[in-house]
């Protein structure tokens, strides 16, 4: 299997929110995996590898615009293409 399309390098800081300045549409054309402290997370909304944190939505709490509140979890973050 020859992959003719090269995947862009994963950035240090990436957000899944299209309104964020850290959102990169080219990266989201491929499936991305995130591990935090050696365990894969499937609910990550935003990450920063150099600062060592991920943001995940809370289960029930909403902000005033109806969006889920983001909780920051710190640890060793690794991003990869699946």
Protein Blocks (a to p, Z undefined) as FASTA:
>chain_A
ZZfbdcddddfbdcfbfkbmkbcfklmmpccdddeehiacfkbfbdcfklopacdddfkl
ccfkopacddddedddddddZZ
